[in-house]
Amino acid sequence: MAAVQETVDRVRQIDVDQYRYGFETLIESDKAPKGLSEDIVRFISAKKNEPDWMLQWRLEAYRRWLTMTEPTWARVDYPKIDFQDLYYYSAPKPKKTVGSLDEIDPEILKTYEKLGIPLREVALLEGVEPAPGGPDTPTRKIAVDAVFDSVSVATTFQAELKKAGVIFMPISEAIKQHPELVKKYLGTVVPTSDNFYATLNSAVFSDGSFVYVPPGVRCPMELSTYFRINERNTGQFERTLIIADKGS
């Protein structure tokens, strides 16, 4: 118990205002109306262009959530959450395709720099490749799925992973491109009805990462997901589905 109390004391000493990553990137966003209802669930599903089976899965979870009670935990003290005073969907407005680092939105570039992401990784996240004949420093390849607020803004090395049979993409794309896998495995580890927040997540998740490694395949590189909550007063509900098939 002494170790537990030490952890609690250390957390209480943290000055949130001095948190080095606690900054906001000033970019234009497309948001849902504030609050949570069936209309908001339908709004999220429509924004994602989801098939009807996914919408019905969400609505069933939302209706179940309405019958549940928010849990309380020992040694945790926080203001009561007003679930109607949040935005459940926020996405950066689409920007033009860029050809060099000089054309990237300066605010987005500053965000990566503040987070300590190397310049080469910035280039990968923004879809910019070095000019032919330019310097090519050997680096360890790490595939990244970058999620800002409610959407995945970039996923790297998808083509190279595909050659090995590995699928790595936003779950919003997997729902449409690989529905058989999503239907089979979604909610099998943590069921929709498992708990208050799992049920809420099932209703309003907006994006996240999807990974499928076929039987007997070793993934050729590390996979990493980067989640960033940028918009204020927004709940970020992401869903990650990782499927490692037999012997992988």
N, C-alpha and C positions, 0 to 999 in steps of 0.2 A: 504493500500500500504506500510505502514511503516513495517508491519510484513514481507511482501514479500521481501523488501529490506534488512531487517535484516538477513533473510535466505540466500539471495544471498551473503551478506558480509561474513557470517560465512563459507559458502562453499569455497569462495575464499581464506580464511585463512588456509584451510586445506593443510598440507604438505603431498602430496601423497607419497613421499619417506619414510615418517615415519608411513604410514598406517600399522598397526600391522599384517594384514593378507596379505600384499603385498609381498609374497615370492613365489618362484618356487620350486616345488619338482622335483628333478632330477631323472626321470624315463624314460625308453624307450617308445617311442610313434610311432604309425602308423598314418601317415598323408596323406591327399589328396594333390595333386599338388596345388600350390598357384594359386589363381584366381577363377573367377566364370563364368561358362558357362553351357550349357546343359550337357556337358560331366561330369562336377562336380556334377550336380544334379543326373545324372545317377549313378555316383560313390557312392554317399551317399546312394542312394536307394539300390544299389547292396550290399554294406557293411552291410546293415540292412536286406538283404534277403527279401525285401518287395514284396508283390504281385503287379501285373501290374497295378491294379486300383490306388494304392498309388503312383506309379511312374507317372502315367498320371496326377494325382492330383497335384503333385509337378511341373511337366513340364508346366501345364496350368498356375500355379501361377508364375513360372519363366518368361514365355513369357509375361504375363501381367505386371510383374515388369519392364521389359525392356521398357515399354511404359510410365512409371511413372517418376515423378521428385522428388528428395529428398526434404523434407520439410525444412523450416527454422522456428526458434522459436525466439520470443522476449526474451531478457535477457539471452540467451544461446550463449556462444562463445566457439567454439572448432575448431581445424584444420579440413579442409575438408577431408572427408573419401575417401580413394581410395579403392573401393570395389574389385579391382583386385589385391590388395596387401595384401590379407588376406588368411589364411588357413580356409576352411569351414568344415574341419573334422579332428579331432585328437583324438586318443584313446590310452590309456595305453595298451602296449602289454600284452597278457594274462600271468598270473603267475600260478605257480603250486598251487594245493589245499593244504592248511596248516592245521595242527592239533593242534597247540598251538600258543600262542602269540610270543614265541621265534622264530617261523619260518616265521613270517610276515616280508615283506620287511621293513627294518629299516627306509627307507625314507618315506614310506607310514605311518608308525607308528608315525614318528616325525610330519608329517602333521596333523594328528588327535590331537596330543598333543598340537601343536601350536594353533590349532583352539579351544582348550578348550573342546574337546569332551571327556567325562569321559571314563576311561579304559574299563569299562563294555560295553559301547556303541561301542568302537573300536572292542571289541571281537564280538559283534553282527554284525557289518558292515563287518567284515572279515570272517564271517561264523564259528567262533570258539566258542564252548560251554565249560563251566567249566567241569572239570573232575568229574565223578560220586563220590558222597560222599564229594566233596569239599565244600567250603563256598558258601552259596547262600544268598546274601544280598537282601532283598525285594526292588525292585525299581519300579517306575512308568513306565509302558510300553509305549513306543513311537515308532511306526513303522517308519522306515526311508528309503527313497529311495535316495541313494547317487550317484550323477552324477559328474564324472570327465571329463572335456572337453566335448567330444561328445558322451559319453556312460554312461549308468548306470552301476556302478561297483558292487552294492549290494542293495537288497531290503529286509528288515527284516519283520518278523512276517506274512509273506504271508499265511502260512498254518493256523495259528490261526485266521486270519481275514476271510479266506475262510469258516471256520466253521460257521461264522455269515452271510455268503453270500456276504461279502464285497470283492471286487476285488481291489487289490493294487499291481501294477506292472509297469515296464517301459513301456512307450507308444509304444516303438518299439516291445515289446512282445505282447501288446494288439492288435496291428494292425494285427498280425497273429493269435492270439488265440481268439479274440473277434471282428472280422471285422464288424459284424452287428451293434455293439454299436459305434464303431469308425466312420463308414460310416454315421450313423444317426446323431451324435452329433458334429463331427469335423467341426469347422468353423461356428457353428451356433450362437455363442455369438459375436465373432469378425470374420466377413467374410473374406475370402481370399482377396477380393478387398477393404477392409476397408481403408487401408492406405499403404504408401510406405513400412514401416517396417513390417507390418503384412503380406504383400504379399511376401516380401523377406523371412520372417520366414517360411511361408507356403512352399516355394520352398526348403529351405536348413535345416530345423530343423533336428536335429540328434537324440535326445532323450528327455526324460522328464518323468513326472509321469502320470499315468492313475489311476483314482479312480472311482469305481462304487459302490454306496450304494443302495441296492434294496428297493422297496416300503415298508414303515413301519419299516425299520430296523434302529437301532441306532448303529453307529460305536462303537465297544467296546474299542477303544483306540485312542489316538491322532495320526495323520498322519503328517509326516514332510518330506519335500524334501530338500536335501542339494545339491546346485550347486557350483562347484568349477572350475574356469578357471585356468588351470595350465600352459598350453603350451603358449609360447609367440607368439604374432602376429596371434592369432587364434580368430575367431569370434564364440562365443558360442550362438547358436540358439536353445533354448529348447522349447518344447511344453508340456504344462500341460493341461490335460482334466479331469475335475471333474464332475461326473454325480451323483447328489443326486436325486433319484427317488421320486415319490409322497409319502409324509408322512414320509420321512426318516430323 
